Amino acid sequence: MSRIRLAVIGAGAIGRKHIDVINQVPQAELVAIADPSPQAEALARTLGVAWYAEVEAMLERAKPQGVINATPNTLHVPCAIACIERGIPVLVEKPVAESPERAQELVLAAQKHGVPVLVGHHRRHNALTAAAKALIDSGELGKIVAVSAHWILQKPDDYFDVAWRREPGAGPLLVNLVHDIDLLRYLLGEIEEVQAMTSSATRGFANEDSAVVNLRFACGALGSAVLSDCGVSPWSWEMNSAENVIYAHTPENCYLISGSKGALAIPQMRWWRYGEQSGWHAPLLQETLNVEPIDPFILQLRHFLQVIRGEAEPIIDAADALRSLDVIDLIRQVAPKAA
Ligand SMILES: NC(=O)c1ccc[n+]([C@@H]2O[C@H](COP(=O)([O-])OP(=O)(O)OC[C@H]3O[C@@H](n4cnc5c(N)ncnc54)[C@H](O)[C@@H]3O)[C@@H](O)[C@H]2O)c1
């Protein structure tokens, strides 16, 4: 089978990860990078692939069969639509757009041109996610009652040297919590109601640096999420899941899920339930689910290749990702102005 010719738009932090992954998957071939930065030009030279400063020029001349769009949030939709209009399937990094209105433009463009869009909520491809979903869907936890989620991870100050990360359209609700919201939607179903508070008191940027959120799921479960990109903590998917070696692995849990028959702590995959007797006087039994680690970005790319070949529908398309973005938008609407 011939290799699928891919291009990457935006060869920054996550774009380079995608490039590494393309180079590990034999069925894929990187043919071009579109990114105006001198660093991207140097990277393309090192890799021996074509470099373009402009997206349209790259699409016209390199003619990739699929594109990975890893640009800043506000460029997701225009770059993705440029691909779609040329009939090229595109993997768009998350959040799918900086606002639901912009995301809706992408949904309509994908429908109009009949071109698939996969959104880069890569945690959906993680084997840990699959194992958690299988346990929840099996009914072993009973009716899900409550979930507690933590994403508290201190970003280094120089992360914010890149201007777009400080500007409207970024911020940890859109860049980080959208991952957790998407994963919780995937595991537990739709979110119907939110309450929230945000704060920018520590970093002092226009965007929030911290937030607390209450969630009501359509299944009846209640949830809470705590988010901060300036607090020291061992509780975040990045540090706990070991899915990406750039984050120091800390074997803690960032999601605690409780049902009427059992509980699951993710990603350490500790499953708790009662034995013959139940109730608060009885001891809980505990076992750990064994999950073979595999880089979810590799699984995501293999899935994208299937989507390009027409062998699979996107596991998360623009319309589905818009529903995760809608929750973030609602959180921003209901939160009183950041203090
Ligand atoms: N899936 C994940 O886990 C994950 C992780 C990090 C970032 N992201 C997402 O990926 C996106 C990029 O984040 P990042 O941290 O890599 O950003 P970054 O700033 O490190 O990289 C963005 C790149 O886009 C390039 N760029 C800017 N304008 C461009 C244009 N007009 N055409 C082509 N390229 C252009 C920049 O030069 C830069 O190299 C964001 O949407 C972010 O939310 C996802």
The ligand as an ORCA input file, in Angstrom:
! r2SCAN-3c Opt
* xyz 0 1
  N      -3.466     17.918     21.475
  C      -2.675     18.451     22.376
  O      -2.342     17.828     23.382
  C      -2.134     19.832     22.182
  C      -0.978     20.224     22.872
  C      -0.482     21.509     22.656
  C      -1.148     22.376     21.807
  N      -2.294     21.958     21.195
  C      -3.017     22.886     20.293
  O      -2.221     23.038     19.126
  C      -2.275     24.369     18.659
  C      -0.852     24.930     18.596
  O      -0.321     25.010     19.892
  P       1.249     25.099     20.135
  O       1.452     25.156     21.591
  O       1.958     24.050     19.328
  O       1.553     26.531     19.489
  P       2.946     27.109     18.988
  O       2.850     28.580     19.107
  O       4.077     26.395     19.647
  O       2.948     26.694     17.440
  C       2.108     27.288     16.482
  C       2.850     27.361     15.152
  O       1.968     27.899     14.168
  C       2.734     28.743     13.336
  N       1.887     29.692     12.635
  C       1.449     30.918     13.052
  N       0.734     31.496     12.081
  C       0.706     30.630     11.034
  C       0.116     30.667      9.734
  N      -0.597     31.722      9.320
  N       0.294     29.601      8.927
  C       0.999     28.526      9.333
  N       1.592     28.441     10.547
  C       1.432     29.483     11.383
  C       3.709     29.419     14.292
  O       4.823     29.967     13.606
  C       4.081     28.269     15.206
  O       5.220     27.570     14.733
  C      -3.174     25.127     19.617
  O      -4.460     25.168     19.067
  C      -3.193     24.276     20.877
  O      -4.423     24.376     21.580
  C      -2.770     20.715     21.339
*
